[in-house]
Amino acid sequence: MASDNDLPPLHATRPGLYRHYKGGWYEVIDTVRCSETLQGMTLYRALYGDGLKGGGLWVRPSTMFNETAVFVGREQPRFRRVGVADLQPSDLPTAQALIAHLQGRAQRAGLDLTRALRTPPPEPTTCCGRGCNGCVWEGYYNAVRYWADDALEAIAQASTTQTDRPAPTTPAG
């Protein structure tokens, strides 16, 4: 019988927030193995459109997900990992992706951010579109960053709490 040592390397993709060279936002959840080819596959979801509403999961060969090649006339990664702690939203797709990514991370950690923290800031509805100094959108992006900092802290605390809990015991029978 084959063991895990007999399997080809997985070429894992680090979980996190990624931006596609065309601009779309994605969340890498894990790296999995195809049962037919044993090839490493990156498991991810789109963080735009239906992806914001918990849209489908996708897989792509890890080597392709992580490749650097010539796209749009210049050599660049297909997907670029983005540090969530340093990401300052400056447009709506980035703010939405940041919120969706943190909500997904929290959910996988068994944490409901709405209960543990608060709901993310609502998108503005009163912008006049004239590019005013101090526009409501600037305030929204700053509020999203503030919410994200609090969410990261809540996720870290939930993760620490889960690892500190003793393993459940089963009664001897």
C-alpha positions as CSV (number, residue, x, y, z in Angstrom):
1,M,0.0,0.0,0.0
2,A,1.3,3.5,-0.9
3,S,2.1,6.0,1.9
4,D,2.1,9.8,1.9
5,N,5.9,9.5,1.3
6,D,5.2,7.9,-2.1
7,L,3.1,10.9,-3.3
8,P,4.5,13.6,-5.6
9,P,5.3,16.9,-3.9
10,L,2.2,19.1,-3.3
11,H,3.7,22.6,-4.0
12,A,1.4,24.2,-1.5
13,T,0.0,27.7,-2.0
14,R,-0.1,29.7,1.2
15,P,-3.7,30.5,2.3
16,G,-4.6,34.2,2.2
17,L,-5.7,37.1,0.0
18,Y,-4.5,37.2,-3.6
19,R,-4.9,39.6,-6.5
20,H,-5.0,38.3,-10.0
21,Y,-2.9,40.2,-12.6
22,K,-6.1,41.3,-14.2
23,G,-7.2,42.9,-10.9
24,G,-9.7,40.5,-9.4
25,W,-9.5,39.5,-5.7
26,Y,-9.3,35.8,-4.5
27,E,-9.0,34.0,-1.3
28,V,-6.8,30.9,-1.2
29,I,-8.3,28.4,1.3
30,D,-5.9,25.5,1.0
31,T,-3.9,23.2,-1.3
32,V,-5.5,19.8,-2.0
33,R,-4.6,16.8,-4.1
34,C,-6.4,15.6,-7.2
35,S,-7.5,12.0,-6.5
36,E,-7.0,11.0,-10.1
37,T,-3.7,12.6,-11.0
38,L,-2.3,13.3,-7.5
39,Q,-1.4,16.8,-8.7
40,G,-1.5,19.6,-6.1
41,M,-4.4,21.9,-6.6
42,T,-5.0,25.4,-5.1
43,L,-8.5,25.6,-3.6
44,Y,-9.8,29.2,-3.8
45,R,-12.8,31.4,-4.1
46,A,-13.5,34.6,-6.0
47,L,-14.1,37.7,-3.8
48,Y,-16.2,39.7,-6.3
49,G,-19.6,39.3,-7.8
50,D,-21.3,36.1,-6.5
51,G,-18.1,35.2,-4.7
52,L,-18.9,37.9,-2.2
53,K,-22.1,36.0,-1.4
54,G,-20.3,32.8,-0.7
55,G,-19.9,31.8,-4.3
56,G,-18.4,28.6,-5.4
57,L,-15.0,27.2,-4.7
58,W,-12.5,26.7,-7.5
59,V,-9.4,24.7,-8.0
60,R,-6.4,25.3,-10.3
61,P,-3.2,23.4,-10.5
62,S,-0.9,24.9,-7.8
63,T,2.0,25.2,-10.3
64,M,-0.2,27.3,-12.5
65,F,-1.7,29.4,-9.7
66,N,1.8,30.2,-8.5
67,E,3.5,30.7,-11.8
68,T,5.2,33.9,-13.1
69,A,4.9,34.4,-16.8
70,V,4.4,37.1,-19.4
71,F,0.9,38.5,-18.9
72,V,-0.3,41.6,-20.7
73,G,3.2,42.2,-22.1
74,R,5.2,42.0,-18.9
75,E,6.6,39.3,-16.6
76,Q,4.5,39.0,-13.4
77,P,2.9,36.5,-11.2
78,R,-0.5,35.2,-12.2
79,F,-1.7,35.7,-8.6
80,R,0.1,38.0,-6.1
81,R,-0.4,37.4,-2.3
82,V,-1.4,40.6,-0.5
83,G,-0.7,41.2,3.2
84,V,-4.1,41.8,4.9
85,A,-2.7,43.7,7.8
86,D,-1.2,46.3,5.5
87,L,-3.9,46.6,2.9
88,Q,-5.5,50.0,2.9
89,P,-8.7,49.9,0.7
90,S,-8.9,52.7,-1.8
91,D,-11.7,51.3,-4.0
92,L,-14.9,49.4,-3.4
93,P,-13.7,46.0,-4.9
94,T,-10.7,46.0,-2.5
95,A,-12.8,46.9,0.5
96,Q,-15.3,44.2,-0.3
97,A,-12.6,41.6,-0.9
98,L,-10.9,42.5,2.5
99,I,-14.2,42.2,4.3
100,A,-15.2,38.9,2.6
101,H,-11.7,37.4,3.2
102,L,-11.8,38.2,6.9
103,Q,-15.3,36.9,7.3
104,G,-14.2,33.7,5.6
105,R,-11.2,33.3,7.8
106,A,-13.3,33.9,10.9
107,Q,-15.9,31.4,9.8
108,R,-13.3,28.7,9.3
109,A,-11.9,29.5,12.8
110,G,-15.4,29.0,14.2
111,L,-16.0,32.7,14.8
112,D,-19.0,34.8,13.9
113,L,-17.5,38.3,13.5
114,T,-20.9,40.0,13.6
115,R,-21.5,38.5,17.1
116,A,-17.9,38.7,18.4
117,L,-17.2,42.2,16.9
118,R,-19.8,44.0,14.8
119,T,-21.0,44.1,11.3
120,P,-18.6,45.6,8.7
121,P,-19.2,49.3,7.9
122,P,-22.0,49.8,5.4
123,E,-21.2,51.2,1.9
124,P,-22.0,54.9,1.6
125,T,-25.2,55.9,-0.2
126,T,-24.8,59.7,-0.1
127,C,-21.8,60.4,-2.4
128,C,-22.4,63.3,-4.8
129,G,-19.7,61.9,-7.2
130,R,-17.8,65.2,-7.4
131,G,-14.6,64.0,-5.8
132,C,-15.0,66.2,-2.7
133,N,-12.2,66.5,-0.2
134,G,-13.3,64.3,2.8
135,C,-15.6,62.3,0.6
136,V,-17.8,59.8,2.3
137,W,-15.9,57.0,0.5
138,E,-12.7,58.1,2.2
139,G,-14.4,57.7,5.6
140,Y,-15.8,54.3,4.5
141,Y,-12.3,53.0,3.4
142,N,-10.8,54.1,6.8
143,A,-13.7,52.5,8.6
144,V,-13.2,49.2,6.7
145,R,-9.5,49.3,7.7
146,Y,-10.4,50.0,11.3
147,W,-12.9,47.1,11.2
148,A,-10.3,44.8,9.6
149,D,-7.8,45.5,12.4
150,D,-10.4,44.6,15.0
151,A,-11.4,41.5,13.0
152,L,-7.7,40.3,12.7
153,E,-7.4,40.7,16.5
154,A,-10.6,38.8,17.1
155,I,-9.5,36.0,14.7
156,A,-6.1,35.8,16.4
157,Q,-7.8,35.5,19.9
158,A,-10.2,32.9,18.6
159,S,-7.3,30.8,17.2
160,T,-5.4,31.1,20.4
161,T,-8.4,30.1,22.5
162,Q,-9.0,27.1,20.3
163,T,-5.4,25.8,20.6
164,D,-5.4,26.4,24.3
165,R,-8.5,24.2,24.9
166,P,-7.8,20.7,26.1
167,A,-8.8,17.9,23.8
168,P,-12.2,16.4,24.6
169,T,-12.1,13.2,26.5
170,T,-14.3,10.2,25.9
171,P,-15.7,8.2,28.9
172,A,-14.1,4.9,29.4
173,G,-16.4,2.1,28.5
